[in-house]
Amino acid sequence: MVEKENNDKKLLSWSNISTALLILFALAMVFSPQVKGKVIEGLMKVGLFQPDLPKDQEIKAPLIVENEVVFIDKTGNEVRLSGLRGKVVFINFWATWCPPCIAEMPSIHQLAKQFKGNDKLVVLTVDVDQDLQKSLKFMQKRKFDLPVYTLASAVPSTYLGNSIPTTIVLNKQGKLVFKHEGGADYTNKEFIGFLNKLSRE
């Protein structure tokens, strides 16, 4: 009888501990973008959240010419999309408070490292909150070697809607050929192959 009570107390205490840990984890997921981002990053590593590549390699979207899209970096230098013609342009729209943005940033960092010697491909990360100092601190803290920009012009809704992260790829002619809303692992073989093919065209 005494042994049964002791076993019940042990079970109860382990049950209470595991319940408390689950509650703490759930609260951390709700209130901490970093924790939620780490969980999503882990899910990306096991194969979830992969970018959907277009079947015909081209999204039916107009070539943006009239409304020039302009980004600005920490030193005030402008980057115009029209000035990047002849290069494949990978653009990630993100914010430091966004868990899926945090989760996919390591894969974007790896992608940029992989294409570092390729002068036919440009990687831009664009902070939609327009807070360069905060986003630069974010990159430095995590040792991500990624250029950070803010918007210096309007962006067509075909590029960026109402959700982040949003990632787009423009081909060498400046045409939208890829768009993904939500977090994704951009280091998978299919996506790398897609970018390599575009940069060789």
KEZAMAR-570250 format. One record per atom (N, C-alpha, C): residue in three letters; x, z, y. Coordinates in pm, whole numbers, padded with zeros to 5 digits, always signed. Layout:
<pts>
ALAXZY ...
</pts>
This chain:
<pts>
MET+00083+00000-00120 MET+00000+00000+00000 MET+00087+00000+00126 VAL+00189+00089+00126 VAL+00280+00096+00240 VAL+00359-00034+00252 GLU+00401-00090+00136 GLU+00477-00215+00136 GLU+00392-00329+00191 LYS+00263-00331+00155 LYS+00173-00436+00204 LYS+00159-00427+00356 GLU+00146-00304+00409 GLU+00135-00284+00554 GLU+00262-00332+00625 ASN+00379-00301+00566 ASN+00506-00346+00624 ASN+00515-00498+00627 ASN+00472-00561+00515 ASN+00473-00708+00509 ASN+00378-00767+00613 ASP+00260-00704+00628 ASP+00163-00750+00729 ASP+00222-00739+00869 LYS+00292-00627+00896 LYS+00353-00608+01027 LYS+00461-00713+01055 LYS+00541-00743+00949 LYS+00645-00846+00964 LYS+00583-00981+00994 LEU+00479-01015+00915 LEU+00411-01142+00937 LEU+00350-01147+01076 LEU+00290-01034+01113 LEU+00226-01029+01244 LEU+00330-01046+01355 SER+00443-00979+01340 SER+00544-00989+01445 SER+00603-01131+01450 TRP+00630-01193+01333 TRP+00679-01331+01333 TRP+00574-01427+01386 SER+00452-01399+01350 SER+00341-01482+01400 SER+00332-01471+01552 ASN+00343-01348+01602 ASN+00338-01328+01748 ASN+00455-01396+01818 ILE+00573-01383+01758 ILE+00691-01445+01819 ILE+00677-01596+01823 SER+00636-01656+01710 SER+00622-01802+01708 SER+00512-01849+01802 THR+00403-01773+01810 THR+00295-01808+01904 THR+00345-01801+02048 ALA+00418-01694+02079 ALA+00472-01678+02214 ALA+00568-01792+02249 LEU+00652-01830+02151 LEU+00746-01941+02175 LEU+00673-02072+02199 LEU+00568-02097+02120 LEU+00489-02219+02139 LEU+00422-02221+02277 ILE+00371-02106+02318 ILE+00307-02098+02451 ILE+00410-02122+02561 LEU+00528-02061+02547 LEU+00634-02083+02646 LEU+00676-02229+02653 PHE+00688-02292+02535 PHE+00725-02433+02529 PHE+00618-02519+02596 ALA+00491-02489+02566 ALA+00381-02565+02627 ALA+00381-02549+02779 LEU+00404-02427+02827 LEU+00410-02403+02972 LEU+00528-02477+03034 ALA+00642-02474+02965 ALA+00759-02546+03017 ALA+00731-02695+03024 MET+00661-02748+02923 MET+00625-02891+02924 MET+00535-02925+03042 VAL+00444-02834+03074 VAL+00348-02859+03183 VAL+00415-02847+03319 PHE+00498-02744+03336 PHE+00549-02714+03469 PHE+00691-02762+03498 SER+00764-02805+03398 SER+00902-02848+03422 SER+00921-02995+03385 PRO+00941-03081+03485 PRO+00966-03222+03455 PRO+01091-03243+03370 GLN+01192-03155+03387 GLN+01316-03169+03311 GLN+01292-03147+03162 VAL+01213-03042+03128 VAL+01184-03013+02987 VAL+01103-03127+02927 LYS+01000-03168+02999 LYS+00916-03278+02950 LYS+01000-03406+02935 GLY+01089-03429+03031 GLY+01177-03546+03025 GLY+01267-03542+02903 LYS+01321-03423+02870 LYS+01408-03410+02752 LYS+01331-03438+02624 VAL+01206-03392+02616 VAL+01124-03417+02497 VAL+01099-03567+02483 ILE+01063-03633+02594 ILE+01038-03777+02590 ILE+01166-03852+02554 GLU+01279-03807+02609 GLU+01408-03869+02577 GLU+01437-03860+02427 GLY+01407-03744+02368 GLY+01425-03727+02224 GLY+01337-03822+02145 LEU+01213-03840+02190 LEU+01122-03933+02122 LEU+01171-04077+02135 MET+01234-04109+02249 MET+01291-04244+02267 MET+01402-04268+02165 LYS+01481-04164+02139 LYS+01594-04179+02048 LYS+01551-04203+01904 VAL+01429-04158+01870 VAL+01381-04182+01733 VAL+01298-04310+01723 GLY+01295-04387+01830 GLY+01233-04520+01823 GLY+01100-04535+01893 LEU+01049-04429+01952 LEU+00925-04442+02029 LEU+00959-04489+02171 PHE+00859-04534+02242 PHE+00874-04578+02382 PHE+00974-04692+02396 GLN+00949-04801+02326 GLN+01034-04920+02336 GLN+00971-05019+02434 PRO+01053-05090+02511 PRO+00997-05188+02604 PRO+00937-05307+02528 ASP+00821-05353+02572 ASP+00757-05469+02511 ASP+00810-05595+02576 LEU+00882-05675+02501 LEU+00937-05799+02555 LEU+00830-05907+02556 PRO+00827-05989+02661 PRO+00727-06095+02667 PRO+00752-06198+02558 LYS+00642-06253+02504 LYS+00653-06351+02394 LYS+00714-06482+02443 ASP+00666-06530+02558 ASP+00715-06660+02607 ASP+00826-06644+02710 GLN+00879-06523+02722 GLN+00992-06489+02810 GLN+00961-06513+02958 GLU+00835-06528+02992 GLU+00803-06545+03133 GLU+00663-06495+03164 ILE+00653-06403+03257 ILE+00523-06354+03300 ILE+00469-06451+03403 LYS+00341-06477+03397 LYS+00281-06570+03494 LYS+00266-06498+03629 ALA+00367-06507+03709 ALA+00367-06444+03841 ALA+00432-06539+03940 PRO+00385-06538+04063 PRO+00443-06629+04162 PRO+00585-06590+04200 LEU+00662-06687+04238 LEU+00796-06662+04290 LEU+00779-06604+04431 ILE+00837-06487+04454 ILE+00822-06422+04584 ILE+00925-06480+04680 VAL+00878-06551+04779 VAL+00970-06611+04876 VAL+00936-06563+05017 GLU+00808-06574+05054 GLU+00767-06541+05191 GLU+00795-06395+05225 ASN+00749-06304+05140 ASN+00766-06161+05168 ASN+00895-06111+05102 GLU+01001-06114+05177 GLU+01131-06072+05124 GLU+01128-05925+05085 VAL+01182-05894+04968 VAL+01191-05755+04923 VAL+01332-05707+04955 VAL+01338-05593+05025 VAL+01466-05541+05073 VAL+01482-05396+05029 PHE+01601-05362+04980 PHE+01635-05225+04943 PHE+01753-05182+05030 ILE+01768-05049+05044 ILE+01878-04997+05125 ILE+01949-04887+05048 ASP+02084-04882+05058 ASP+02160-04780+04985 ASP+02199-04665+05077 LYS+02279-04570+05026 LYS+02314-04449+05100 LYS+02395-04477+05226 THR+02466-04590+05231 THR+02547-04622+05349 THR+02471-04708+05449 GLY+02346-04741+05416 GLY+02266-04823+05507 GLY+02276-04972+05479 ASN+02351-05010+05376 ASN+02362-05151+05340 ASN+02232-05201+05278 GLU+02192-05320+05318 GLU+02069-05379+05265 GLU+02101-05471+05147 VAL+02013-05469+05049 VAL+02019-05563+04938 VAL+01887-05638+04939 ARG+01896-05769+04955 ARG+01777-05855+04956 ARG+01769-05928+04823 LEU+01648-05932+04767 LEU+01633-06001+04640 LEU+01672-06148+04651 SER+01645-06209+04766 SER+01682-06350+04783 SER+01834-06368+04774 GLY+01909-06266+04811 GLY+02055-06272+04804 GLY+02110-06255+04663 LEU+02020-06220+04569 LEU+02064-06199+04431 LEU+02028-06316+04340 ARG+01980-06427+04401 ARG+01950-06545+04319 ARG+02077-06590+04249 GLY+02062-06637+04127 GLY+02177-06673+04047 GLY+02222-06559+03956 LYS+02156-06442+03971 LYS+02184-06327+03886 LYS+02054-06278+03823 VAL+02065-06219+03705 VAL+01952-06150+03644 VAL+01945-06013+03711 VAL+01825-05972+03754 VAL+01811-05846+03827 VAL+01719-05752+03749 PHE+01775-05637+03711 PHE+01702-05530+03642 PHE+01672-05424+03748 ILE+01544-05398+03774 ILE+01506-05298+03876 ILE+01419-05191+03812 ASN+01459-05065+03833 ASN+01382-04951+03785 ASN+01331-04872+03904 PHE+01198-04864+03917 PHE+01134-04784+04022 PHE+01106-04646+03962 TRP+01155-04541+04028 TRP+01148-04407+03968 TRP+01142-04299+04075 ALA+01131-04172+04031 ALA+01137-04056+04120 ALA+01196-03938+04042 THR+01257-03845+04111 THR+01325-03733+04045 THR+01230-03634+03981 TRP+01104-03631+04023 TRP+01006-03535+03969 TRP+00930-03591+03849 CYS+00955-03715+03812 CYS+00877-03786+03710 CYS+00942-03771+03571 PRO+00877-03698+03476 PRO+00937-03675+03344 PRO+00977-03802+03269 PRO+00890-03907+03260 PRO+00935-04027+03189 PRO+01053-04097+03258 CYS+01060-04085+03392 CYS+01174-04142+03466 CYS+01302-04071+03426 ILE+01295-03938+03420 ILE+01410-03856+03381 ILE+01452-03891+03239 ALA+01352-03909+03152 ALA+01379-03935+03010 ALA+01449-04069+02987 GLU+01411-04172+03063 GLU+01468-04304+03037 GLU+01599-04329+03112 MET+01633-04242+03207 MET+01753-04266+03288 MET+01883-04272+03207 PRO+01901-04189+03101 PRO+02024-04205+03021 PRO+02036-04344+02959 SER+01924-04403+02917 SER+01932-04537+02857 SER+01964-04642+02964 ILE+01915-04622+03086 ILE+01948-04716+03195 ILE+02096-04703+03232 HIS+02145-04579+03231 HIS+02288-04555+03255 HIS+02373-04628+03151 GLN+02335-04617+03023 GLN+02407-04685+02915 GLN+02399-04837+02929 LEU+02281-04885+02967 LEU+02260-05029+02988 LEU+02354-05080+03098 ALA+02359-05007+03210 ALA+02446-05047+03322 ALA+02593-05047+03279 LYS+02633-04948+03199 LYS+02771-04943+03149 LYS+02800-05064+03061 GLN+02704-05098+02977 GLN+02723-05210+02884 GLN+02740-05343+02957 PHE+02671-05358+03071 PHE+02677-05485+03145 PHE+02770-05478+03267 LYS+02851-05374+03275 LYS+02934-05353+03394 LYS+03025-05472+03426 GLY+03081-05536+03327 GLY+03170-05649+03351 GLY+03099-05782+03368 ASN+02967-05781+03356 ASN+02889-05905+03363 ASN+02842-05928+03507 ASP+02904-06023+03577 ASP+02866-06047+03717 ASP+02738-06128+03730 LYS+02676-06160+03617 LYS+02549-06235+03619 LYS+02429-06143+03607 LEU+02453-06009+03602 LEU+02343-05914+03591 LEU+02362-05797+03687 VAL+02255-05760+03756 VAL+02259-05650+03853 VAL+02156-05546+03812 VAL+02195-05418+03816 VAL+02104-05308+03787 VAL+02078-05231+03916 LEU+01951-05216+03953 LEU+01911-05140+04072 LEU+01816-05029+04031 THR+01842-04906+04076 THR+01744-04799+04059 THR+01689-04767+04197 VAL+01557-04769+04209 VAL+01493-04757+04340 VAL+01407-04631+04343 ASP+01446-04535+04428 ASP+01372-04410+04445 ASP+01249-04436+04531 VAL+01131-04429+04470 VAL+01008-04459+04543 VAL+00970-04349+04641 ASP+01032-04231+04629 ASP+01005-04121+04723 ASP+01084-04134+04852 GLN+01172-04233+04858 GLN+01253-04256+04978 GLN+01344-04137+05011 ASP+01385-04062+04910 ASP+01471-03946+04932 ASP+01606-03969+04864 LEU+01692-04044+04933 LEU+01822-04081+04876 LEU+01908-03960+04843 GLN+01908-03859+04929 GLN+01993-03742+04904 GLN+01955-03674+04773 LYS+01825-03658+04752 LYS+01777-03592+04630 LYS+01809-03676+04506 SER+01788-03806+04515 SER+01814-03892+04399 SER+01964-03905+04371 LEU+02046-03905+04475 LEU+02191-03909+04455 LEU+02241-03781+04388 LYS+02185-03665+04430 LYS+02221-03538+04366 LYS+02181-03539+04219 PHE+02063-03596+04192 PHE+02015-03608+04054 PHE+02116-03687+03970 MET+02162-03800+04022 MET+02257-03886+03950 MET+02392-03815+03931 GLN+02440-03749+04036 GLN+02570-03681+04029 GLN+02567-03566+03929 LYS+02458-03489+03931 LYS+02444-03374+03841 LYS+02450-03417+03695 ARG+02393-03532+03665 ARG+02388-03582+03527 ARG+02501-03680+03495 LYS+02588-03701+03593 LYS+02703-03793+03577 LYS+02658-03935+03540 PHE+02550-03981+03604 PHE+02503-04118+03586 PHE+02567-04205+03694 ASP+02634-04309+03651 ASP+02700-04401+03744 ASP+02604-04517+03773 LEU+02502-04487+03852 LEU+02400-04588+03883 LEU+02381-04597+04034 PRO+02369-04719+04087 PRO+02342-04734+04229 PRO+02198-04694+04260 VAL+02180-04617+04366 VAL+02045-04572+04404 VAL+02007-04636+04537 TYR+01886-04687+04542 TYR+01834-04751+04663 TYR+01697-04693+04697 THR+01657-04714+04821 THR+01518-04688+04861 THR+01461-04818+04914 LEU+01330-04819+04931 LEU+01263-04940+04979 LEU+01280-04954+05129 ALA+01311-05075+05172 ALA+01319-05105+05315 ALA+01218-05212+05352 SER+01127-05240+05258 SER+01021-05339+05281 SER+00907-05309+05185 ALA+00800-05382+05201 ALA+00690-05371+05105 ALA+00734-05437+04974 VAL+00672-05394+04864 VAL+00700-05453+04733 VAL+00571-05513+04680 PRO+00576-05637+04632 PRO+00455-05699+04578 PRO+00396-05617+04463 SER+00264-05614+04454 SER+00198-05537+04348 SER+00229-05593+04210 THR+00273-05718+04204 THR+00314-05773+04074 THR+00442-05706+04025 TYR+00520-05650+04117 TYR+00642-05579+04081 TYR+00615-05431+04054 LEU+00543-05367+04146 LEU+00520-05223+04138 LEU+00375-05193+04170 GLY+00305-05136+04072 GLY+00165-05097+04093 GLY+00158-04951+04134 ASN+00075-04875+04065 ASN+00055-04734+04099 ASN+00120-04638+04002 SER+00204-04687+03911 SER+00264-04593+03816 SER+00416-04609+03812 ILE+00481-04495+03788 ILE+00625-04494+03768 ILE+00653-04416+03640 PRO+00762-04444+03573 PRO+00856-04550+03606 PRO+00798-04688+03580 THR+00839-04782+03661 THR+00810-04923+03637 THR+00943-04996+03640 THR+00965-05078+03539 THR+01090-05154+03530 THR+01056-05302+03524 ILE+01126-05380+03605 ILE+01106-05525+03605 ILE+01241-05594+03587 VAL+01233-05717+03538 VAL+01352-05802+03530 VAL+01317-05936+03592 LEU+01403-05982+03682 LEU+01389-06114+03743 LEU+01497-06204+03684 ASN+01460-06329+03655 ASN+01562-06422+03605 ASN+01647-06474+03720 LYS+01738-06564+03691 LYS+01832-06613+03794 LYS+01763-06690+03906 GLN+01644-06739+03879 GLN+01568-06811+03983 GLN+01483-06715+04067 GLY+01486-06586+04034 GLY+01408-06487+04108 GLY+01266-06471+04056 LYS+01240-06522+03937 LYS+01106-06515+03881 LYS+01092-06392+03790 LEU+00978-06324+03801 LEU+00950-06207+03718 LEU+00933-06249+03572 VAL+01020-06198+03485 VAL+01013-06234+03343 VAL+00989-06114+03252 PHE+00990-05995+03311 PHE+00965-05873+03232 PHE+00912-05765+03324 LYS+00811-05691+03274 LYS+00760-05575+03347 LYS+00712-05473+03246 HIS+00757-05348+03264 HIS+00714-05239+03176 HIS+00681-05117+03261 GLU+00560-05064+03243 GLU+00520-04941+03311 GLU+00529-04827+03210 GLY+00594-04718+03250 GLY+00615-04605+03159 GLY+00759-04600+03113 GLY+00794-04490+03049 GLY+00931-04473+03002 GLY+00962-04561+02883 ALA+01088-04598+02869 ALA+01131-04681+02756 ALA+01281-04663+02734 ASP+01323-04699+02613 ASP+01465-04698+02579 ASP+01518-04840+02599 TYR+01598-04859+02702 TYR+01648-04992+02735 TYR+01781-05026+02668 THR+01819-04946+02569 THR+01943-04976+02497 THR+01916-05036+02359 ASN+01790-05066+02328 ASN+01765-05123+02195 ASN+01816-05267+02189 LYS+01845-05313+02067 LYS+01911-05443+02047 LYS+01830-05560+02101 GLU+01698-05553+02083 GLU+01613-05664+02128 GLU+01620-05680+02279 PHE+01615-05567+02351 PHE+01618-05574+02497 PHE+01755-05620+02547 ILE+01861-05568+02486 ILE+01997-05610+02524 ILE+02012-05760+02498 GLY+01962-05806+02385 GLY+01967-05949+02353 GLY+01890-06033+02453 PHE+01774-05981+02496 PHE+01691-06046+02597 PHE+01769-06064+02727 LEU+01837-05958+02772 LEU+01916-05966+02896 LEU+02036-06059+02880 ASN+02101-06051+02766 ASN+02215-06141+02742 ASN+02173-06287+02747 LYS+02059-06316+02686 LYS+02009-06454+02685 LYS+01979-06500+02827 LEU+01913-06415+02906 LEU+01883-06450+03045 LEU+02010-06474+03125 SER+02111-06390+03105 SER+02234-06403+03184 SER+02315-06527+03146 ARG+02292-06580+03025 ARG+02362-06703+02983 ARG+02290-06830+03027 GLU+02163-06819+03060 GLU+02083-06939+03096 GLU+02125-06996+03230 
</pts>
